[in-house]
Amino acid sequence: MTVENNKKMQLFSNYRDSYDFMFDRSGEPFIRYSVDMLSRRDCFKLLDVCGIKAVTHGLVKDLLPYYARRTFLIYLNEKLHATEGKLLVNADKDSYYSNYASIVEGIPALSYRVLNIGNRQWKLEYKSDDVFFSNKGNVEISLIAELKEKEQYPRPLHGRNFWAIDFVKSNSELKACDFNTAPAIQGTPIEKLLSATEIVDLIKYY
């Protein structure tokens, strides 16, 4: 892909990924921080606005009357991803009443990710030997398919063309459990599909 007008883009990030060396030393800033730009509750709001069904979520004190016997995933820090800033607890832990949380659904250590780069999207499967997290321990990441244009998910953030939505399978349907504005490419099958140049050009062009 040839970038129109030789557009330049400079990376600002607090972590490294496999395609970083193809960014320019100057130009339009591309912000990519592991601490998300959005809080967890704002991520869920965006998913709701886009019509993407999500797992049940809210403040613990609001969820408890309806889900007293369920396991909660507590967000100790609403802007962290992967396994950071999260805690699995039973619903009777009153010390977390004021925290935001989601109800645990789906199969432990198995999730699905829709990764968006530019105008393209891929569906990936994550599974591990961890008791709960699919991205912790010995992780296997498989490419399911590239989504055709008519199959693609709505883009939750205007102007943001690099993101991922994570899903769990609950009662035979996929429910979103995370929206990530800084997904990792390294270690995924996308590394074998796209060169570093192609990844950066997709980000620049779209």
C-alpha positions in Angstrom: 0.0 0.0 0.0 1.3 3.5 -0.9 0.5 6.2 1.6 -1.0 9.3 0.0 1.2 12.4 0.0 3.9 10.4 1.9 2.1 11.0 5.2 4.4 11.0 8.2 3.4 9.7 11.6 5.3 9.6 14.9 4.7 6.9 17.6 4.2 7.9 21.2 4.0 4.8 23.4 5.0 3.3 26.7 5.6 -0.2 25.3 7.3 -1.8 22.3 5.7 -3.8 19.5 7.0 -5.6 16.5 6.1 -2.9 13.9 7.3 0.2 15.8 10.5 0.7 13.8 8.4 1.7 10.7 7.0 4.9 12.3 8.6 8.2 11.4 10.8 10.4 13.6 8.3 13.3 13.1 4.8 13.9 11.9 1.3 13.4 13.1 1.3 11.8 16.6 0.0 8.3 17.0 -0.8 7.7 20.7 -0.5 4.2 22.0 -0.4 3.7 25.8 -1.0 0.5 27.7 -3.0 2.6 30.2 -6.1 3.2 28.3 -7.5 6.6 27.2 -10.9 5.5 28.5 -12.2 4.2 31.8 -13.8 0.7 31.8 -17.3 2.1 32.2 -16.7 4.5 29.3 -15.6 1.5 27.2 -18.8 -0.3 28.0 -20.8 2.8 27.1 -19.2 3.0 23.7 -20.0 -0.7 23.1 -23.6 0.0 24.0 -23.9 3.0 21.7 -22.5 0.8 18.8 -25.1 -1.9 19.5 -22.4 -4.4 20.5 -23.8 -6.7 23.2 -21.7 -6.8 26.3 -21.5 -8.9 29.5 -23.5 -7.5 32.4 -21.6 -4.6 34.1 -22.0 -1.8 36.6 -21.2 -0.8 40.1 -21.0 -3.7 42.5 -23.6 -2.2 44.8 -26.0 -1.9 41.9 -25.4 -5.5 40.7 -25.5 -7.3 44.0 -29.3 -7.3 44.4 -29.7 -9.2 41.1 -26.5 -11.3 41.0 -25.9 -12.2 44.6 -24.6 -15.7 43.8 -22.4 -14.8 40.8 -18.7 -14.2 40.5 -17.6 -10.7 39.8 -14.6 -9.4 37.9 -13.7 -6.3 39.9 -11.9 -3.4 38.1 -9.4 -2.1 40.7 -8.0 0.2 38.0 -10.5 0.9 35.2 -7.8 2.0 32.6 -5.7 -1.2 32.7 -6.0 -4.1 30.4 -4.9 -7.8 30.2 -4.8 -9.2 33.7 -3.7 -6.0 35.4 -6.0 -4.1 37.8 -8.5 -6.9 38.0 -9.7 -9.2 40.8 -12.1 -12.2 40.8 -14.4 -12.2 43.9 -17.6 -13.7 45.1 -20.5 -11.2 45.3 -20.5 -11.1 49.1 -17.2 -9.0 49.3 -18.7 -5.8 50.6 -15.4 -4.0 50.5 -15.8 -3.6 46.7 -19.3 -2.0 46.7 -18.1 1.2 45.1 -16.0 -0.5 42.4 -17.0 -1.0 38.8 -17.4 -4.7 37.8 -18.7 -7.2 35.3 -20.4 -10.5 35.9 -18.2 -13.5 34.9 -19.7 -15.3 31.9 -18.4 -17.7 29.3 -15.7 -20.4 29.4 -12.7 -19.8 31.7 -9.4 -19.0 29.8 -11.1 -18.8 26.4 -11.9 -15.6 24.6 -12.2 -14.1 21.1 -10.8 -10.9 19.8 -11.8 -8.7 16.9 -8.7 -6.7 16.0 -9.1 -3.6 13.8 -6.1 -2.1 11.9 -7.1 0.7 9.5 -10.0 -0.6 7.4 -9.4 -4.3 8.1 -10.6 -6.6 10.9 -9.5 -10.1 12.0 -11.1 -12.5 14.5 -8.7 -14.3 16.8 -9.1 -17.0 19.5 -7.2 -16.8 22.7 -6.9 -19.8 25.1 -4.6 -20.7 27.9 -3.9 -23.1 30.8 -4.8 -20.4 33.4 -7.8 -21.0 35.6 -9.5 -17.9 34.3 -7.5 -15.5 32.0 -7.1 -16.4 28.4 -4.0 -14.2 28.0 -2.1 -15.5 31.1 0.1 -18.6 31.4 0.7 -20.7 28.3 -1.4 -18.8 25.7 -2.4 -20.1 22.3 -3.6 -17.5 19.8 -5.3 -18.7 16.6 -6.5 -16.8 13.6 -10.1 -17.6 12.9 -10.7 -15.3 9.8 -10.4 -11.9 8.4 -13.8 -10.3 8.5 -15.3 -9.1 5.2 -16.5 -5.5 5.1 -20.2 -6.5 5.7 -19.1 -8.6 8.7 -17.1 -5.9 10.4 -17.9 -4.5 13.7 -18.7 -0.8 14.1 -15.8 1.5 15.0 -16.5 2.8 18.5 -14.1 5.8 18.5 -14.3 8.3 15.7 -10.9 8.8 14.1 -9.4 5.8 15.9 -8.5 3.0 13.5 -6.4 0.8 15.8 -8.3 -1.1 18.5 -9.6 -4.5 19.6 -12.8 -5.8 21.2 -12.6 -8.9 23.3 -15.5 -11.3 23.6 -16.6 -14.3 25.7 -19.0 -17.0 24.5 -22.0 -17.1 26.8 -25.1 -19.1 26.0 -24.0 -19.6 22.4 -23.6 -15.9 21.8 -20.6 -13.6 21.9 -20.6 -10.9 24.5 -18.0 -8.1 24.6 -16.0 -7.8 27.8 -13.3 -5.3 26.8 -12.5 -2.5 24.4 -8.8 -1.9 24.0 -7.2 1.1 22.2 -3.7 -0.4 22.4 -3.8 -4.1 21.5 -0.6 -6.0 21.0 0.4 -7.4 17.6 3.6 -9.2 18.7 3.1 -12.9 19.3 -0.2 -13.0 17.3 -0.8 -14.6 13.8 -1.1 -11.0 12.4 2.7 -10.8 12.4 2.8 -13.5 9.7 0.1 -11.9 7.7 1.3 -8.3 7.6 4.7 -6.8 7.4 5.6 -3.9 9.8 5.3 -1.6 6.8 1.8 -2.8 6.0 0.6 -2.4 9.6 1.9 1.2 9.8 0.5 2.1 6.4 -2.9 0.8 7.4 -2.8 3.0 10.5 -1.5 6.0 8.5 -3.8 5.7 5.5 -7.1 5.2 7.3 
